[in-house]
């Protein structure tokens, strides 16, 4: 892999020469990579071909769901169920153990959500997701209703019991996209595709977010924007951006960039040691290995 | 007769687009602002009718009052439903995402004829789908014989000889498809074409009703928007201040005779439509974000059976 070294600390985080293997290609818009540790499979989506896929080493890929409602970000909840930012479906939904689909949230204060983009589950079972409007607007993505009703874009939280929905970030959002907790879950990072920012919020015991501040501003003019974002087990932040994946230390300083061919969309930690990083681009799924394990998904 | 245009709305940011009279008020699109506005002649006020249109340009009503819009930002024709929602019936031509729908006309059987040119402003989000290798008039239509409940929607290609269709119109008997063809530039012609419409919905070889030229300042802009008057004549707006005779509204007979021409105020007219209670006023939008109206012009709009 080609590396842009910015600070000497990068090598300790990602190693000297991380590999880059392509495990799937021919996608239109890869996204949502998430590792299932039980079966050692990677789940990911191709938004524009309206499909959720899974891939297993030595076996290959298989369709999980089609049509998927142009599903986008995915993760597992604390019971090991796939939870999905439904994007053009305008819902957040869950794949139950019996294979059925259950809509968790479709409305807020009586109005349809816009388009849930990415999603993360906290260890208490609460679910946070970003809501932007791209899934109503982008060519090839067809929502059953493409009228935007809600003005505000931001971050929602569903309480652990699944009953209370709160709009926990509603300020300074143009295209709120990736979100990730620090390993201790005391801070939530939120990026914005249009603004190129990563902001940090203090997570309160009740799940609300306070203390908004700028954590990092992405740089570069290559292809790619702030989109998917993940954190490793010591608090380094991996965020898609111009040229590939930007690796940022917990103080908000850019350590360097992992140059990924194509337009990088998201990433997920995987393999039994959580040291593999599965990376989606528009047309491919890539895998690399780094030194410091990521935060386990579930 | 002198046509006197007054500004009735604007300026809006960026270009205004399509116009459609809903029986009581004139709807018009503010493409860049992403709204449909509704101008009521009684109050002389334009109010927001729809927001977040994702760059809808042309708008038109169908035979049952269904409202369609050419959504440039999403590269598709959409329908605005009365309950406030919006839907896509079909968005692929032979499996491919088409270009940027711009102008449209709906026939009596509910088929939506629309221009699908290239466009300098990219669609919303990451550019995944290449443009088609042609810029044509397309038609969105529903086959009710194949599914009793909802019908089967599809998109068909209508023209095979256009490079930059900009405006479409059907004659009162729907046997002629008028197309304003040609982009501004030295490579292409800008002309008003008349295609005979066959019974199967395909079109035959076109005739040219009018050709726009060039002068030392550059090519003339040609026609950007058209509508029918009650006699079946073609009312067309086009031109610009940069070259030629400037922004004009022409009235062409069905055979292409120029019956009258009038100067338009402002610059860069985009579309025109008849409105007001007796359809006796002509509304014109411009790329400068303005909407004009001329009353008592001695012509009325074509009142379709629907």
Interface residues (C-beta under 8 A of the other chain):
Chain A: X28 X29 X48 X133 X134 X136 X137 X138 X139 X140 X142 X144 X145 X146 X147 X148 X149 X263 X282
Chain B: X50 X51 X52 X54 X73 X74 X75 X76 X78 X80 X84 X85 X86 X87 X88 X91 X97 X123 X124 X125 X126 X128 X129
